[in-house]
Amino acid sequence: MWLELTSEDGQPIFVNMDNATDFYDGMGDAHRAIIQLAIDGGRVVYVKERARDIMNMIVEEQRRLAGLPQTVR
């Protein structure tokens, strides 16, 4: 599933979460999540959203998709 997140420079970035091996909040003052992707030798994407917010977005998208007719998915 694709999620629209926010890159460190404030631009929208679309991340295919089906390729994410893990994601977690960064350390220190930076309020961001670090997403490890299983592509390009383990590409890392830094986004402004927190890991908990990303998890909530995934759950909401799964609920939305579950309510769609099979032919629309």
PyMOL Python script that loads the backbone (N, CA, C, O; Angstrom):
from pymol import cmd

cmd.read_pdbstr("""\
ATOM      1  N   MET A   1       0.842  -1.170   0.000  1.00  0.00           N
ATOM      2  CA  MET A   1       0.000   0.000   0.000  1.00  0.00           C
ATOM      3  C   MET A   1       0.890   1.236   0.000  1.00  0.00           C
ATOM      4  O   MET A   1       1.925   1.281   0.665  1.00  0.00           O
ATOM      5  N   TRP A   2       0.469   2.213  -0.746  1.00  0.00           N
ATOM      6  CA  TRP A   2       1.193   3.471  -0.847  1.00  0.00           C
ATOM      7  C   TRP A   2       0.652   4.463   0.175  1.00  0.00           C
ATOM      8  O   TRP A   2      -0.560   4.598   0.341  1.00  0.00           O
ATOM      9  N   LEU A   3       1.559   5.154   0.856  1.00  0.00           N
ATOM     10  CA  LEU A   3       1.178   6.222   1.770  1.00  0.00           C
ATOM     11  C   LEU A   3       1.852   7.510   1.330  1.00  0.00           C
ATOM     12  O   LEU A   3       3.016   7.512   0.931  1.00  0.00           O
ATOM     13  N   GLU A   4       1.107   8.601   1.407  1.00  0.00           N
ATOM     14  CA  GLU A   4       1.695   9.914   1.155  1.00  0.00           C
ATOM     15  C   GLU A   4       2.207  10.456   2.484  1.00  0.00           C
ATOM     16  O   GLU A   4       1.435  10.710   3.409  1.00  0.00           O
ATOM     17  N   LEU A   5       3.522  10.627   2.560  1.00  0.00           N
ATOM     18  CA  LEU A   5       4.164  11.128   3.765  1.00  0.00           C
ATOM     19  C   LEU A   5       4.869  12.438   3.431  1.00  0.00           C
ATOM     20  O   LEU A   5       4.733  12.953   2.321  1.00  0.00           O
ATOM     21  N   THR A   6       5.609  12.970   4.374  1.00  0.00           N
ATOM     22  CA  THR A   6       6.288  14.249   4.183  1.00  0.00           C
ATOM     23  C   THR A   6       7.790  14.050   4.338  1.00  0.00           C
ATOM     24  O   THR A   6       8.258  13.591   5.380  1.00  0.00           O
ATOM     25  N   SER A   7       8.545  14.399   3.292  1.00  0.00           N
ATOM     26  CA  SER A   7      10.001  14.267   3.357  1.00  0.00           C
ATOM     27  C   SER A   7      10.572  15.302   4.318  1.00  0.00           C
ATOM     28  O   SER A   7       9.868  16.210   4.759  1.00  0.00           O
ATOM     29  N   GLU A   8      11.842  15.155   4.633  1.00  0.00           N
ATOM     30  CA  GLU A   8      12.486  16.082   5.573  1.00  0.00           C
ATOM     31  C   GLU A   8      12.449  17.526   5.100  1.00  0.00           C
ATOM     32  O   GLU A   8      12.450  18.449   5.915  1.00  0.00           O
ATOM     33  N   ASP A   9      12.416  17.727   3.777  1.00  0.00           N
ATOM     34  CA  ASP A   9      12.390  19.097   3.258  1.00  0.00           C
ATOM     35  C   ASP A   9      10.971  19.629   3.075  1.00  0.00           C
ATOM     36  O   ASP A   9      10.773  20.692   2.487  1.00  0.00           O
ATOM     37  N   GLY A  10       9.973  18.877   3.588  1.00  0.00           N
ATOM     38  CA  GLY A  10       8.592  19.340   3.564  1.00  0.00           C
ATOM     39  C   GLY A  10       7.811  18.981   2.319  1.00  0.00           C
ATOM     40  O   GLY A  10       6.644  19.350   2.192  1.00  0.00           O
ATOM     41  N   GLN A  11       8.436  18.266   1.400  1.00  0.00           N
ATOM     42  CA  GLN A  11       7.767  17.873   0.162  1.00  0.00           C
ATOM     43  C   GLN A  11       7.035  16.543   0.356  1.00  0.00           C
ATOM     44  O   GLN A  11       7.464  15.710   1.155  1.00  0.00           O
ATOM     45  N   PRO A  12       5.926  16.339  -0.375  1.00  0.00           N
ATOM     46  CA  PRO A  12       5.244  15.046  -0.295  1.00  0.00           C
ATOM     47  C   PRO A  12       6.128  13.949  -0.886  1.00  0.00           C
ATOM     48  O   PRO A  12       6.818  14.155  -1.884  1.00  0.00           O
ATOM     49  N   ILE A  13       6.091  12.796  -0.256  1.00  0.00           N
ATOM     50  CA  ILE A  13       6.805  11.628  -0.756  1.00  0.00           C
ATOM     51  C   ILE A  13       5.863  10.440  -0.624  1.00  0.00           C
ATOM     52  O   ILE A  13       5.240  10.246   0.420  1.00  0.00           O
ATOM     53  N   PHE A  14       5.762   9.656  -1.673  1.00  0.00           N
ATOM     54  CA  PHE A  14       4.885   8.488  -1.679  1.00  0.00           C
ATOM     55  C   PHE A  14       5.747   7.259  -1.430  1.00  0.00           C
ATOM     56  O   PHE A  14       6.681   6.983  -2.183  1.00  0.00           O
ATOM     57  N   VAL A  15       5.429   6.523  -0.369  1.00  0.00           N
ATOM     58  CA  VAL A  15       6.223   5.374   0.042  1.00  0.00           C
ATOM     59  C   VAL A  15       5.373   4.120  -0.075  1.00  0.00           C
ATOM     60  O   VAL A  15       4.263   4.060   0.455  1.00  0.00           O
ATOM     61  N   ASN A  16       5.902   3.112  -0.774  1.00  0.00           N
ATOM     62  CA  ASN A  16       5.225   1.828  -0.871  1.00  0.00           C
ATOM     63  C   ASN A  16       5.551   1.042   0.394  1.00  0.00           C
ATOM     64  O   ASN A  16       6.629   0.460   0.513  1.00  0.00           O
ATOM     65  N   MET A  17       4.620   1.032   1.327  1.00  0.00           N
ATOM     66  CA  MET A  17       4.857   0.393   2.615  1.00  0.00           C
ATOM     67  C   MET A  17       4.918  -1.125   2.510  1.00  0.00           C
ATOM     68  O   MET A  17       5.333  -1.791   3.459  1.00  0.00           O
ATOM     69  N   ASP A  18       4.507  -1.690   1.360  1.00  0.00           N
ATOM     70  CA  ASP A  18       4.666  -3.130   1.155  1.00  0.00           C
ATOM     71  C   ASP A  18       6.146  -3.499   1.085  1.00  0.00           C
ATOM     72  O   ASP A  18       6.506  -4.652   1.323  1.00  0.00           O
ATOM     73  N   ASN A  19       7.005  -2.533   0.760  1.00  0.00           N
ATOM     74  CA  ASN A  19       8.447  -2.766   0.693  1.00  0.00           C
ATOM     75  C   ASN A  19       9.175  -2.404   1.981  1.00  0.00           C
ATOM     76  O   ASN A  19      10.387  -2.594   2.080  1.00  0.00           O
ATOM     77  N   ALA A  20       8.455  -1.890   2.961  1.00  0.00           N
ATOM     78  CA  ALA A  20       9.093  -1.493   4.222  1.00  0.00           C
ATOM     79  C   ALA A  20       9.389  -2.729   5.065  1.00  0.00           C
ATOM     80  O   ALA A  20       8.500  -3.537   5.330  1.00  0.00           O
ATOM     81  N   THR A  21      10.636  -2.866   5.479  1.00  0.00           N
ATOM     82  CA  THR A  21      10.986  -3.968   6.373  1.00  0.00           C
ATOM     83  C   THR A  21      10.786  -3.564   7.826  1.00  0.00           C
ATOM     84  O   THR A  21      10.470  -4.406   8.666  1.00  0.00           O
ATOM     85  N   ASP A  22      10.966  -2.292   8.127  1.00  0.00           N
ATOM     86  CA  ASP A  22      10.682  -1.773   9.459  1.00  0.00           C
ATOM     87  C   ASP A  22      10.674  -0.248   9.407  1.00  0.00           C
ATOM     88  O   ASP A  22      11.202   0.365   8.480  1.00  0.00           O
ATOM     89  N   PHE A  23      10.068   0.338  10.416  1.00  0.00           N
ATOM     90  CA  PHE A  23      10.106   1.793  10.556  1.00  0.00           C
ATOM     91  C   PHE A  23      10.032   2.123  12.035  1.00  0.00           C
ATOM     92  O   PHE A  23       9.389   1.420  12.815  1.00  0.00           O
ATOM     93  N   TYR A  24      10.693   3.195  12.403  1.00  0.00           N
ATOM     94  CA  TYR A  24      10.801   3.555  13.812  1.00  0.00           C
ATOM     95  C   TYR A  24      11.106   5.037  13.929  1.00  0.00           C
ATOM     96  O   TYR A  24      11.555   5.668  12.972  1.00  0.00           O
ATOM     97  N   ASP A  25      10.858   5.588  15.109  1.00  0.00           N
ATOM     98  CA  ASP A  25      11.162   6.994  15.355  1.00  0.00           C
ATOM     99  C   ASP A  25      12.664   7.172  15.491  1.00  0.00           C
ATOM    100  O   ASP A  25      13.350   6.361  16.112  1.00  0.00           O
ATOM    101  N   GLY A  26      13.162   8.255  14.894  1.00  0.00           N
ATOM    102  CA  GLY A  26      14.574   8.590  15.022  1.00  0.00           C
ATOM    103  C   GLY A  26      14.881   9.065  16.433  1.00  0.00           C
ATOM    104  O   GLY A  26      13.978   9.362  17.215  1.00  0.00           O
ATOM    105  N   MET A  27      16.150   9.130  16.742  1.00  0.00           N
ATOM    106  CA  MET A  27      16.568   9.557  18.077  1.00  0.00           C
ATOM    107  C   MET A  27      16.926  11.037  18.064  1.00  0.00           C
ATOM    108  O   MET A  27      17.175  11.616  17.007  1.00  0.00           O
ATOM    109  N   GLY A  28      16.949  11.628  19.219  1.00  0.00           N
ATOM    110  CA  GLY A  28      17.347  13.020  19.337  1.00  0.00           C
ATOM    111  C   GLY A  28      16.187  13.969  19.135  1.00  0.00           C
ATOM    112  O   GLY A  28      15.024  13.608  19.315  1.00  0.00           O
ATOM    113  N   ASP A  29      16.523  15.185  18.760  1.00  0.00           N
ATOM    114  CA  ASP A  29      15.517  16.232  18.603  1.00  0.00           C
ATOM    115  C   ASP A  29      14.692  16.094  17.334  1.00  0.00           C
ATOM    116  O   ASP A  29      13.621  16.691  17.220  1.00  0.00           O
ATOM    117  N   ALA A  30      15.181  15.311  16.383  1.00  0.00           N
ATOM    118  CA  ALA A  30      14.470  15.179  15.103  1.00  0.00           C
ATOM    119  C   ALA A  30      13.204  14.362  15.309  1.00  0.00           C
ATOM    120  O   ALA A  30      13.269  13.178  15.640  1.00  0.00           O
ATOM    121  N   HIS A  31      12.066  14.987  15.115  1.00  0.00           N
ATOM    122  CA  HIS A  31      10.785  14.282  15.218  1.00  0.00           C
ATOM    123  C   HIS A  31      10.470  13.716  13.851  1.00  0.00           C
ATOM    124  O   HIS A  31       9.788  14.349  13.045  1.00  0.00           O
ATOM    125  N   ARG A  32      10.969  12.527  13.599  1.00  0.00           N
ATOM    126  CA  ARG A  32      10.768  11.910  12.298  1.00  0.00           C
ATOM    127  C   ARG A  32      10.832  10.401  12.451  1.00  0.00           C
ATOM    128  O   ARG A  32      11.317   9.870  13.450  1.00  0.00           O
ATOM    129  N   ALA A  33      10.329   9.735  11.433  1.00  0.00           N
ATOM    130  CA  ALA A  33      10.450   8.288  11.388  1.00  0.00           C
ATOM    131  C   ALA A  33      11.493   7.932  10.343  1.00  0.00           C
ATOM    132  O   ALA A  33      11.716   8.671   9.385  1.00  0.00           O
ATOM    133  N   ILE A  34      12.115   6.805  10.544  1.00  0.00           N
ATOM    134  CA  ILE A  34      13.075   6.254   9.605  1.00  0.00           C
ATOM    135  C   ILE A  34      12.449   4.982   9.065  1.00  0.00           C
ATOM    136  O   ILE A  34      12.105   4.082   9.831  1.00  0.00           O
ATOM    137  N   ILE A  35      12.300   4.902   7.747  1.00  0.00           N
ATOM    138  CA  ILE A  35      11.676   3.743   7.115  1.00  0.00           C
ATOM    139  C   ILE A  35      12.742   2.995   6.333  1.00  0.00           C
ATOM    140  O   ILE A  35      13.366   3.558   5.433  1.00  0.00           O
ATOM    141  N   GLN A  36      12.953   1.731   6.669  1.00  0.00           N
ATOM    142  CA  GLN A  36      13.901   0.876   5.950  1.00  0.00           C
ATOM    143  C   GLN A  36      13.118   0.122   4.881  1.00  0.00           C
ATOM    144  O   GLN A  36      12.142  -0.560   5.191  1.00  0.00           O
ATOM    145  N   LEU A  37      13.542   0.243   3.627  1.00  0.00           N
ATOM    146  CA  LEU A  37      12.861  -0.412   2.517  1.00  0.00           C
ATOM    147  C   LEU A  37      13.709  -1.555   1.977  1.00  0.00           C
ATOM    148  O   LEU A  37      14.938  -1.482   1.966  1.00  0.00           O
ATOM    149  N   ALA A  38      13.043  -2.600   1.535  1.00  0.00           N
ATOM    150  CA  ALA A  38      13.728  -3.764   0.981  1.00  0.00           C
ATOM    151  C   ALA A  38      13.944  -3.595  -0.518  1.00  0.00           C
ATOM    152  O   ALA A  38      13.656  -4.503  -1.297  1.00  0.00           O
ATOM    153  N   ILE A  39      14.445  -2.446  -0.915  1.00  0.00           N
ATOM    154  CA  ILE A  39      14.767  -2.185  -2.321  1.00  0.00           C
ATOM    155  C   ILE A  39      16.087  -1.424  -2.380  1.00  0.00           C
ATOM    156  O   ILE A  39      16.499  -0.804  -1.400  1.00  0.00           O
ATOM    157  N   ASP A  40      16.728  -1.474  -3.505  1.00  0.00           N
ATOM    158  CA  ASP A  40      17.982  -0.736  -3.714  1.00  0.00           C
ATOM    159  C   ASP A  40      18.990  -0.992  -2.603  1.00  0.00           C
ATOM    160  O   ASP A  40      19.620  -0.057  -2.108  1.00  0.00           O
ATOM    161  N   GLY A  41      19.145  -2.246  -2.210  1.00  0.00           N
ATOM    162  CA  GLY A  41      20.123  -2.576  -1.183  1.00  0.00           C
ATOM    163  C   GLY A  41      19.802  -2.041   0.194  1.00  0.00           C
ATOM    164  O   GLY A  41      20.713  -1.751   0.969  1.00  0.00           O
ATOM    165  N   GLY A  42      18.547  -1.906   0.512  1.00  0.00           N
ATOM    166  CA  GLY A  42      18.135  -1.443   1.837  1.00  0.00           C
ATOM    167  C   GLY A  42      18.042   0.063   1.929  1.00  0.00           C
ATOM    168  O   GLY A  42      18.596   0.673   2.843  1.00  0.00           O
ATOM    169  N   ARG A  43      17.353   0.654   1.000  1.00  0.00           N
ATOM    170  CA  ARG A  43      17.180   2.118   0.974  1.00  0.00           C
ATOM    171  C   ARG A  43      16.502   2.600   2.252  1.00  0.00           C
ATOM    172  O   ARG A  43      15.622   1.928   2.790  1.00  0.00           O
ATOM    173  N   VAL A  44      16.914   3.749   2.724  1.00  0.00           N
ATOM    174  CA  VAL A  44      16.338   4.362   3.921  1.00  0.00           C
ATOM    175  C   VAL A  44      15.655   5.658   3.513  1.00  0.00           C
ATOM    176  O   VAL A  44      16.210   6.450   2.751  1.00  0.00           O
ATOM    177  N   VAL A  45      14.442   5.870   4.028  1.00  0.00           N
ATOM    178  CA  VAL A  45      13.684   7.090   3.764  1.00  0.00           C
ATOM    179  C   VAL A  45      13.415   7.759   5.107  1.00  0.00           C
ATOM    180  O   VAL A  45      12.970   7.109   6.054  1.00  0.00           O
ATOM    181  N   TYR A  46      13.688   9.060   5.186  1.00  0.00           N
ATOM    182  CA  TYR A  46      13.406   9.844   6.390  1.00  0.00           C
ATOM    183  C   TYR A  46      12.168  10.685   6.134  1.00  0.00           C
ATOM    184  O   TYR A  46      12.093  11.407   5.140  1.00  0.00           O
ATOM    185  N   VAL A  47      11.203  10.588   7.028  1.00  0.00           N
ATOM    186  CA  VAL A  47       9.965  11.355   6.881  1.00  0.00           C
ATOM    187  C   VAL A  47       9.661  12.083   8.185  1.00  0.00           C
ATOM    188  O   VAL A  47      10.158  11.712   9.248  1.00  0.00           O
ATOM    189  N   LYS A  48       8.841  13.124   8.087  1.00  0.00           N
ATOM    190  CA  LYS A  48       8.508  13.938   9.261  1.00  0.00           C
ATOM    191  C   LYS A  48       7.498  13.269  10.185  1.00  0.00           C
ATOM    192  O   LYS A  48       7.458  13.577  11.377  1.00  0.00           O
ATOM    193  N   GLU A  49       6.681  12.358   9.658  1.00  0.00           N
ATOM    194  CA  GLU A  49       5.669  11.697  10.483  1.00  0.00           C
ATOM    195  C   GLU A  49       6.342  10.777  11.506  1.00  0.00           C
ATOM    196  O   GLU A  49       7.426  10.246  11.264  1.00  0.00           O
ATOM    197  N   ARG A  50       5.687  10.603  12.635  1.00  0.00           N
ATOM    198  CA  ARG A  50       6.167   9.686  13.667  1.00  0.00           C
ATOM    199  C   ARG A  50       5.728   8.267  13.319  1.00  0.00           C
ATOM    200  O   ARG A  50       4.763   8.073  12.580  1.00  0.00           O
ATOM    201  N   ALA A  51       6.438   7.282  13.853  1.00  0.00           N
ATOM    202  CA  ALA A  51       6.136   5.879  13.571  1.00  0.00           C
ATOM    203  C   ALA A  51       4.698   5.535  13.960  1.00  0.00           C
ATOM    204  O   ALA A  51       4.012   4.826  13.223  1.00  0.00           O
ATOM    205  N   ARG A  52       4.241   6.025  15.099  1.00  0.00           N
ATOM    206  CA  ARG A  52       2.868   5.735  15.543  1.00  0.00           C
ATOM    207  C   ARG A  52       1.848   6.311  14.558  1.00  0.00           C
ATOM    208  O   ARG A  52       0.828   5.680  14.281  1.00  0.00           O
ATOM    209  N   ASP A  53       2.120   7.500  14.032  1.00  0.00           N
ATOM    210  CA  ASP A  53       1.221   8.113  13.049  1.00  0.00           C
ATOM    211  C   ASP A  53       1.183   7.296  11.760  1.00  0.00           C
ATOM    212  O   ASP A  53       0.125   7.129  11.153  1.00  0.00           O
ATOM    213  N   ILE A  54       2.338   6.791  11.349  1.00  0.00           N
ATOM    214  CA  ILE A  54       2.395   5.954  10.146  1.00  0.00           C
ATOM    215  C   ILE A  54       1.594   4.676  10.370  1.00  0.00           C
ATOM    216  O   ILE A  54       0.858   4.239   9.486  1.00  0.00           O
ATOM    217  N   MET A  55       1.736   4.076  11.550  1.00  0.00           N
ATOM    218  CA  MET A  55       0.975   2.862  11.853  1.00  0.00           C
ATOM    219  C   MET A  55      -0.518   3.143  11.801  1.00  0.00           C
ATOM    220  O   MET A  55      -1.279   2.330  11.277  1.00  0.00           O
ATOM    221  N   ASN A  56      -0.949   4.275  12.334  1.00  0.00           N
ATOM    222  CA  ASN A  56      -2.367   4.649  12.277  1.00  0.00           C
ATOM    223  C   ASN A  56      -2.826   4.845  10.836  1.00  0.00           C
ATOM    224  O   ASN A  56      -3.945   4.470  10.487  1.00  0.00           O
ATOM    225  N   MET A  57      -1.972   5.429   9.998  1.00  0.00           N
ATOM    226  CA  MET A  57      -2.316   5.612   8.584  1.00  0.00           C
ATOM    227  C   MET A  57      -2.497   4.263   7.894  1.00  0.00           C
ATOM    228  O   MET A  57      -3.400   4.101   7.074  1.00  0.00           O
ATOM    229  N   ILE A  58      -1.639   3.293   8.224  1.00  0.00           N
ATOM    230  CA  ILE A  58      -1.741   1.955   7.635  1.00  0.00           C
ATOM    231  C   ILE A  58      -3.057   1.304   8.037  1.00  0.00           C
ATOM    232  O   ILE A  58      -3.754   0.740   7.194  1.00  0.00           O
ATOM    233  N   VAL A  59      -3.400   1.378   9.318  1.00  0.00           N
ATOM    234  CA  VAL A  59      -4.649   0.778   9.811  1.00  0.00           C
ATOM    235  C   VAL A  59      -5.852   1.422   9.130  1.00  0.00           C
ATOM    236  O   VAL A  59      -6.772   0.723   8.704  1.00  0.00           O
ATOM    237  N   GLU A  60      -5.851   2.743   9.024  1.00  0.00           N
ATOM    238  CA  GLU A  60      -6.969   3.441   8.373  1.00  0.00           C
ATOM    239  C   GLU A  60      -7.089   3.046   6.904  1.00  0.00           C
ATOM    240  O   GLU A  60      -8.197   2.854   6.404  1.00  0.00           O
ATOM    241  N   GLU A  61      -5.967   2.924   6.214  1.00  0.00           N
ATOM    242  CA  GLU A  61      -6.005   2.532   4.801  1.00  0.00           C
ATOM    243  C   GLU A  61      -6.504   1.100   4.655  1.00  0.00           C
ATOM    244  O   GLU A  61      -7.257   0.807   3.727  1.00  0.00           O
ATOM    245  N   GLN A  62      -6.101   0.204   5.551  1.00  0.00           N
ATOM    246  CA  GLN A  62      -6.595  -1.174   5.517  1.00  0.00           C
ATOM    247  C   GLN A  62      -8.103  -1.214   5.735  1.00  0.00           C
ATOM    248  O   GLN A  62      -8.806  -1.976   5.071  1.00  0.00           O
ATOM    249  N   ARG A  63      -8.597  -0.407   6.649  1.00  0.00           N
ATOM    250  CA  ARG A  63     -10.047  -0.340   6.885  1.00  0.00           C
ATOM    251  C   ARG A  63     -10.771   0.197   5.659  1.00  0.00           C
ATOM    252  O   ARG A  63     -11.826  -0.310   5.276  1.00  0.00           O
ATOM    253  N   ARG A  64     -10.194   1.231   5.045  1.00  0.00           N
ATOM    254  CA  ARG A  64     -10.808   1.814   3.854  1.00  0.00           C
ATOM    255  C   ARG A  64     -10.864   0.786   2.729  1.00  0.00           C
ATOM    256  O   ARG A  64     -11.889   0.646   2.062  1.00  0.00           O
ATOM    257  N   LEU A  65      -9.774   0.074   2.521  1.00  0.00           N
ATOM    258  CA  LEU A  65      -9.726  -0.925   1.453  1.00  0.00           C
ATOM    259  C   LEU A  65     -10.674  -2.089   1.722  1.00  0.00           C
ATOM    260  O   LEU A  65     -11.251  -2.644   0.787  1.00  0.00           O
ATOM    261  N   ALA A  66     -10.840  -2.459   2.977  1.00  0.00           N
ATOM    262  CA  ALA A  66     -11.736  -3.563   3.326  1.00  0.00           C
ATOM    263  C   ALA A  66     -13.182  -3.228   2.993  1.00  0.00           C
ATOM    264  O   ALA A  66     -13.984  -4.129   2.748  1.00  0.00           O
ATOM    265  N   GLY A  67     -13.525  -1.948   2.980  1.00  0.00           N
ATOM    266  CA  GLY A  67     -14.891  -1.531   2.686  1.00  0.00           C
ATOM    267  C   GLY A  67     -15.189  -1.369   1.209  1.00  0.00           C
ATOM    268  O   GLY A  67     -16.337  -1.127   0.834  1.00  0.00           O
ATOM    269  N   LEU A  68     -14.168  -1.500   0.356  1.00  0.00           N
ATOM    270  CA  LEU A  68     -14.374  -1.351  -1.087  1.00  0.00           C
ATOM    271  C   LEU A  68     -14.796  -2.671  -1.710  1.00  0.00           C
ATOM    272  O   LEU A  68     -14.389  -3.732  -1.235  1.00  0.00           O
ATOM    273  N   PRO A  69     -15.605  -2.627  -2.766  1.00  0.00           N
ATOM    274  CA  PRO A  69     -15.917  -3.861  -3.491  1.00  0.00           C
ATOM    275  C   PRO A  69     -14.635  -4.457  -4.075  1.00  0.00           C
ATOM    276  O   PRO A  69     -13.704  -3.723  -4.403  1.00  0.00           O
ATOM    277  N   GLN A  70     -14.587  -5.758  -4.202  1.00  0.00           N
ATOM    278  CA  GLN A  70     -13.394  -6.465  -4.682  1.00  0.00           C
ATOM    279  C   GLN A  70     -12.926  -5.947  -6.042  1.00  0.00           C
ATOM    280  O   GLN A  70     -11.721  -5.884  -6.286  1.00  0.00           O
ATOM    281  N   THR A  71     -13.843  -5.578  -6.927  1.00  0.00           N
ATOM    282  CA  THR A  71     -13.463  -5.139  -8.273  1.00  0.00           C
ATOM    283  C   THR A  71     -12.780  -3.778  -8.274  1.00  0.00           C
ATOM    284  O   THR A  71     -12.065  -3.453  -9.223  1.00  0.00           O
ATOM    285  N   VAL A  72     -12.982  -2.982  -7.239  1.00  0.00           N
ATOM    286  CA  VAL A  72     -12.386  -1.646  -7.174  1.00  0.00           C
ATOM    287  C   VAL A  72     -10.943  -1.711  -6.707  1.00  0.00           C
ATOM    288  O   VAL A  72     -10.134  -0.866  -7.092  1.00  0.00           O
ATOM    289  N   ARG A  73     -10.607  -2.682  -5.896  1.00  0.00           N
ATOM    290  CA  ARG A  73      -9.257  -2.804  -5.346  1.00  0.00           C
ATOM    291  C   ARG A  73      -8.319  -3.108  -6.459  1.00  0.00           C
ATOM    292  O   ARG A  73      -7.118  -3.254  -6.231  1.00  0.00           O
TER     293      ARG A  73
END
""", "prot")
cmd.dss("prot")
cmd.show_as("cartoon", "prot")
cmd.util.cbc("prot")
cmd.orient("prot")
